Amino acid sequence: MTVNADIKPGLEQMKDWRRQIHQHPELGFEEFSTSQLVAERLQEWGYEVHTGIAVTGVVGVLRWGEAPGPRLGLRADMDALPIQEATGLPWASQVAGKMHACGHDGHTAILLGVADVMARRHREQGLPGSGTLTLIFQPAEELGGGGGAQRMLEEGLFERFPCDALFALHNFPGMPVGQLCFRPGAFMASSDAAKLTFIGKGGHGALPQLAQDPTLPAAATVLALQSIVGRNVDPNLVSVISVGRMQAGTSANVIPNTAELELTIRTLDPEVRNTLERRIRTLARSQAEAFDCQCDIDYQRGYPVLMNDPDTTQLAIDTARELFGDDRVEAPTAPLTGSEDCAYFLEQVPGCYFLVGNGDNGHEAGARLGPCSLHNPHYDFNDDCMEAAATFLVSLISRYFSRHTPLEE
């Protein structure tokens, strides 16, 4: 692997930041200590720093040259999850019931490392031409239903800090450490939720003919939902409907008044997203009517499909291959049915969201905890992937600004 000479001296500092953040996890819109750490470092390095965006969001801006130039944004998320950590590692969470189980501590540390390098280059040798580098440290990615990205946009993020392109990363367990994975177009799924409440008339379990049993349409709907994916959606287009919660009644001999289902709905196609909602509504109400019940539907749209801009993504792929060689780059990688609120940013600005391999969850200290996924109490971000990620981002910044002429204002 090619090593960026500017990155290597800062790797231990990046590791220290990461583990400090890991020990003090904060949930969405509560990242006060994390955002303070970020803001202090950016101020120390000479960035124009803006805090309090979407409560705890931080934006650092570095400008150079006299004429308006290209404007590039990089984004990292900062929030933790409400999970009790079980790693037993020396840097494990010190806050009960909260942990960085998705690696946002690592993402923040990587972007800080990149910020340090770019500021040093600016001070010591100057940056060529003119340009603006905007670093977005986002809160509340894990909240769902809009989260920190949407709130930052509502508070005028790109009106205040215009970007012509945006890059963001996420670590991914199970891929070799430092491998980079890219996909133009639809990369991550939309994430919607629905609560279906079937309303009948309760009664004695021994006298069902005197009741209107809402468990029947609920049960029929669980099975019928899978016909939507199987029969209403092109098999070549990925979509998922999963029932995560079923609840009805409190006693074996009582027919309840209501039965509830809660669903998660995912797809990689915006038009299919509309089809899924329409068919879920029709199917649930039809099943309720068939069993002489009613159905109340609370349908909530969450994160949109994450769409990578083809040209911006190709620039990232070319940069990665030049740095690391073809065997360290996977492009196009397979799409994911997980969701990510960076999708809101990429609806506004062309960009590329990519993955960095996190390895097999092994650690340099403590026992190997074995493979596990994100959002697992045994997960830990692999510090060994930071060198590749930061080296790539610094190289990508240089390549982006060298290839783009200043915009005409």
C-alpha positions in Angstrom: 0.0 0.0 0.0 1.2 3.5 -0.8 1.7 5.5 2.4 1.0 9.2 2.4 4.0 10.7 4.2 1.7 13.4 5.7 -0.7 10.9 7.2 1.7 8.5 8.9 3.0 10.9 11.6 -0.6 11.6 12.7 -1.9 8.0 13.0 -1.3 7.6 16.7 -3.1 10.9 17.3 -6.0 9.7 15.2 -6.1 6.5 17.2 -6.1 8.5 20.5 -9.0 10.7 19.3 -10.9 7.7 18.2 -10.5 5.9 21.5 -11.3 9.0 23.5 -14.5 9.4 21.6 -15.2 5.7 22.0 -14.9 5.9 25.8 -17.4 8.8 25.9 -20.2 7.9 23.5 -23.0 10.3 23.0 -26.4 9.7 21.3 -27.9 11.7 18.5 -28.1 15.5 19.2 -26.2 14.9 22.5 -22.7 14.9 21.0 -21.6 18.0 23.0 -18.2 16.6 24.1 -17.4 15.1 20.7 -18.3 18.4 18.9 -16.3 20.4 21.4 -13.2 18.1 20.7 -13.8 18.6 16.9 -14.3 22.4 17.1 -11.2 22.9 19.3 -9.0 21.0 17.0 -10.3 22.8 13.9 -9.8 26.2 15.5 -6.3 25.2 16.6 -5.4 24.4 12.9 -6.9 27.6 11.6 -10.2 26.6 10.2 -13.2 28.9 10.1 -15.4 27.0 12.6 -19.2 27.0 12.9 -20.9 25.1 15.8 -24.5 24.5 17.0 -25.7 23.5 13.5 -28.5 20.9 14.2 -27.7 21.3 17.9 -24.3 19.6 17.9 -23.1 19.7 14.3 -19.8 21.3 13.5 -18.6 22.7 10.1 -15.0 23.7 9.5 -14.1 25.7 6.4 -10.7 26.2 4.8 -10.4 28.7 2.0 -7.4 29.6 -0.1 -6.6 31.7 -3.2 -8.1 35.0 -4.3 -10.6 33.9 -6.9 -13.7 31.7 -6.2 -12.7 28.1 -6.8 -14.1 24.6 -6.5 -16.0 23.8 -3.3 -15.6 20.3 -1.9 -17.3 18.9 1.1 -16.3 15.9 3.3 -18.7 14.5 5.9 -18.3 12.3 9.0 -21.0 11.2 11.5 -20.4 11.5 15.3 -23.2 9.8 17.2 -23.3 6.5 19.2 -26.0 3.9 19.8 -28.0 2.9 22.9 -26.2 -0.4 23.3 -24.3 -1.8 26.3 -20.8 -2.5 25.2 -19.5 -6.1 25.8 -16.0 -5.9 24.3 -14.0 -5.7 27.5 -11.4 -3.6 25.7 -9.2 -1.0 27.5 -10.9 1.8 25.6 -14.5 0.4 26.1 -17.4 2.8 26.7 -17.4 4.3 30.1 -21.1 5.2 29.8 -23.7 2.6 30.7 -26.0 1.7 27.9 -24.2 3.6 25.2 -21.5 2.6 22.8 -20.0 3.4 19.4 -21.2 0.2 17.8 -21.2 1.6 14.3 -17.7 3.2 14.1 -18.7 6.8 14.0 -15.9 7.4 16.4 -13.5 6.2 13.7 -15.1 8.2 11.0 -14.8 11.4 13.1 -11.1 10.6 13.9 -10.3 10.0 10.2 -11.8 13.3 9.2 -9.9 15.1 11.9 -6.7 13.5 10.7 -7.4 14.7 7.2 -8.3 18.2 8.5 -4.9 18.3 10.2 -3.0 17.4 7.1 -4.8 19.9 4.9 -4.2 22.7 7.4 -0.5 21.9 7.6 -0.2 21.8 3.9 -1.9 25.2 3.7 0.3 26.7 6.3 3.6 25.2 5.2 3.5 25.1 1.4 0.2 26.7 0.4 -2.5 25.0 -1.7 -2.5 25.5 -5.4 -5.1 27.7 -7.1 -8.2 28.7 -5.3 -10.7 26.6 -3.5 -12.9 25.9 -0.4 -12.7 22.7 1.7 -15.8 22.2 3.9 -15.7 19.5 6.6 -19.1 18.5 7.9 -19.2 16.7 11.3 -22.8 15.6 11.5 -24.9 14.6 14.5 -27.6 12.0 14.9 -27.2 9.7 11.9 -28.6 6.8 13.9 -31.9 8.4 14.9 -33.9 7.6 11.7 -36.9 9.6 10.5 -34.7 12.4 9.2 -31.8 12.5 11.7 -29.0 15.0 11.7 -28.5 15.3 8.0 -32.0 16.5 7.3 -31.9 18.9 10.2 -28.6 20.4 9.0 -30.2 20.9 5.6 -33.3 22.5 7.2 -30.9 24.9 8.9 -29.4 25.9 5.6 -26.3 23.8 5.5 -25.6 24.1 1.8 -26.9 27.7 1.5 -24.3 28.7 4.2 -21.6 26.4 3.0 -22.1 25.6 -0.7 -20.4 22.4 -2.0 -20.0 21.3 -5.6 -19.3 17.7 -4.6 -19.3 15.7 -1.4 -17.5 12.6 -0.2 -18.3 10.4 2.8 -17.2 7.0 4.1 -18.4 4.2 6.3 -16.4 1.3 7.7 -17.6 -2.2 6.9 -16.8 -5.4 8.9 -16.1 -8.5 7.0 -14.1 -6.7 4.2 -10.3 -6.7 4.3 -8.8 -3.9 6.3 -8.4 -0.8 4.2 -10.2 -2.2 1.1 -12.2 0.5 -0.6 -15.6 -0.3 -2.1 -17.5 2.0 -4.5 -20.8 1.8 -6.4 -22.2 4.5 -8.8 -25.9 5.0 -8.7 -28.2 3.5 -6.1 -25.9 2.2 -3.3 -28.0 2.1 -0.1 -31.7 1.5 0.4 -34.5 3.9 1.4 -35.8 3.1 4.9 -39.5 3.5 5.6 -41.7 2.3 8.5 -45.3 1.4 8.8 -47.5 0.6 11.8 -50.7 -1.3 10.9 -53.4 -1.3 13.6 -56.2 -3.8 12.9 -59.3 -2.8 14.8 -62.0 -5.3 15.5 -64.3 -6.1 18.4 -63.0 -8.0 21.4 -64.8 -10.9 23.1 -64.5 -14.2 24.9 -62.2 -16.6 23.3 -64.8 -19.3 23.7 -67.4 -17.3 21.8 -65.5 -16.0 18.7 -68.7 -15.7 16.7 -69.7 -12.7 18.9 -66.4 -10.9 18.2 -64.6 -9.4 15.2 -61.1 -10.9 15.6 -58.4 -8.5 14.5 -55.7 -11.1 14.8 -57.0 -12.8 11.6 -56.3 -9.9 9.2 -53.1 -9.2 11.0 -51.9 -12.8 10.5 -53.1 -12.9 6.9 -51.3 -9.6 6.2 -48.0 -10.9 7.5 -48.1 -13.6 4.8 -49.6 -11.5 2.1 -47.0 -8.7 2.4 -44.4 -11.0 0.9 -46.5 -11.2 -2.3 -45.8 -7.6 -2.9 -42.1 -8.2 -3.2 -42.7 -11.5 -5.0 -45.4 -10.3 -7.5 -45.6 -6.5 -7.7 -41.9 -5.6 -7.9 -39.4 -6.5 -10.8 -37.2 -9.3 -9.4 -34.2 -7.4 -10.6 -35.0 -4.5 -8.3 -34.0 -5.1 -4.6 -36.8 -4.6 -2.1 -37.5 -5.8 1.4 -40.5 -5.8 3.6 -40.0 -7.2 7.1 -42.4 -7.5 10.1 -40.4 -6.5 13.2 -43.2 -6.5 15.7 -46.6 -8.3 16.2 -48.7 -7.6 19.2 -52.2 -8.5 20.2 -54.0 -9.2 23.4 -53.0 -10.0 26.9 -54.7 -13.3 27.7 -55.2 -16.7 25.9 -59.0 -16.7 26.4 -59.6 -13.1 25.3 -60.0 -11.9 21.7 -58.5 -8.5 21.6 -59.9 -5.3 20.2 -56.8 -4.6 18.2 -53.7 -6.2 16.7 -50.6 -4.4 15.6 -47.9 -4.9 13.1 -44.8 -2.8 12.6 -42.8 -3.1 9.4 -39.6 -1.9 7.9 -39.7 -1.3 4.1 -36.5 -1.0 2.0 -35.8 -0.5 -1.7 -33.0 0.7 -4.0 -35.4 2.3 -6.4 -37.4 5.5 -5.8 -40.3 4.4 -8.0 -40.5 1.0 -6.3 -40.6 2.9 -3.0 -43.9 4.4 -4.1 -45.2 1.0 -5.3 -44.4 -0.6 -2.0 -46.3 2.1 0.0 -49.3 1.9 -2.3 -49.5 -1.9 -2.2 -49.0 -2.1 1.6 -51.9 0.3 2.1 -54.2 -1.5 -0.3 -53.4 -5.0 1.0 -53.7 -4.1 4.7 -57.1 -2.4 4.2 -58.3 -5.2 2.0 -57.4 -7.9 4.5 -59.1 -5.9 7.3 -62.3 -5.6 5.2 -62.2 -9.3 4.4 -62.4 -10.1 8.1 -65.0 -7.4 8.9 -62.4 -5.2 10.7 -60.8 -1.9 10.0 -57.1 -0.9 9.6 -55.4 2.3 10.7 -52.1 2.9 8.8 -49.3 5.1 10.1 -46.8 5.2 7.2 -43.6 7.1 7.8 -41.1 7.8 5.1 -37.5 7.7 6.4 -34.1 8.0 4.7 -34.3 8.1 0.8 -32.3 5.9 -1.5 -28.6 6.9 -1.4 -27.6 7.7 -4.9 -23.9 8.2 -5.8 -23.1 10.5 -8.7 -21.5 8.5 -11.5 -18.8 11.1 -12.4 -17.8 11.9 -8.8 -17.7 8.2 -8.0 -15.5 7.5 -11.0 -13.1 10.1 -9.8 -12.9 8.4 -6.4 -12.4 4.9 -8.1 -9.6 6.2 -10.3 -7.9 7.8 -7.3 -8.2 4.7 -5.2 -6.8 2.4 -7.9 -3.9 4.7 -8.6 -3.0 4.7 -4.8 -3.6 1.0 -3.9 -4.0 -1.0 -7.1 -6.9 -2.9 -8.5 -6.9 -5.7 -5.8 -7.6 -3.2 -3.0 -10.5 -1.6 -4.8 -13.9 -3.2 -5.4 -16.0 -1.3 -8.0 -18.8 -1.7 -8.5 -19.5 -3.3 -5.2 -22.9 -4.8 -4.3 -25.6 -2.5 -3.1 -26.7 -2.6 0.5 -30.2 -2.7 2.0 -29.1 -0.8 5.0 -29.8 2.9 5.0 -27.9 6.1 5.6 -29.0 9.7 6.1 -26.1 11.0 4.0 -28.6 10.2 1.2 -30.2 13.6 2.1 -27.0 15.4 1.4 -26.5 13.5 -1.9 -30.0 14.6 -3.0 -28.7 18.2 -2.9 -25.0 17.8 -3.9 -23.4 15.2 -6.4 -21.1 13.0 -4.5 -19.8 9.6 -3.5 -20.5 7.5 -0.4 -18.1 4.6 -0.1 -17.0 1.8 2.2 -13.7 1.1 3.9 -13.0 -2.5 5.0 -12.9 -3.0 8.8 -11.5 -6.5 8.8 -12.6 -9.3 11.0 -13.1 -7.4 14.3 -9.6 -8.4 15.6 -7.9 -6.1 18.1 -4.3 -5.4 19.0 -5.2 -5.5 22.7 -7.4 -8.0 24.5 -8.8 -11.2 23.2 -10.1 -11.5 19.7 -13.9 -11.1 19.9 -14.6 -12.9 16.6 -16.5 -11.6 13.6 -19.6 -9.5 14.2 -21.6 -6.9 12.4 -22.2 -3.2 13.0 -24.7 -2.5 15.8 -23.3 -5.4 17.8 -22.2 -5.1 21.5 -18.9 -6.9 20.6 -18.1 -4.6 17.6 -15.1 -2.3 17.7 -13.8 0.0 15.0 -10.5 -1.3 13.6 -7.9 1.5 13.9 -5.7 -0.2 11.3 -8.1 1.0 8.5 -7.6 4.7 9.3 -4.3 4.9 7.4 -5.8 3.8 4.1 -9.0 5.9 4.6 -7.1 9.1 5.5 -4.5 8.6 2.8 -7.2 8.1 0.2 -9.2 11.2 1.3 -6.2 13.5 1.3 -5.2 12.2 -2.2 -8.8 12.6 -3.4 -8.9 16.2 -2.2 -5.8 17.0 -4.1 -7.0 15.2 -7.2 -10.4 16.9 -7.1 -9.0 20.5 -6.8 -6.4 19.8 -9.5 -9.1 18.7 -12.0 -11.7 21.3 -11.4 -11.4 24.9 -12.7 -12.8 27.7 -10.6 -16.5 28.3 -10.9 -17.8 31.6 -12.4 -19.8 33.4 -9.8 
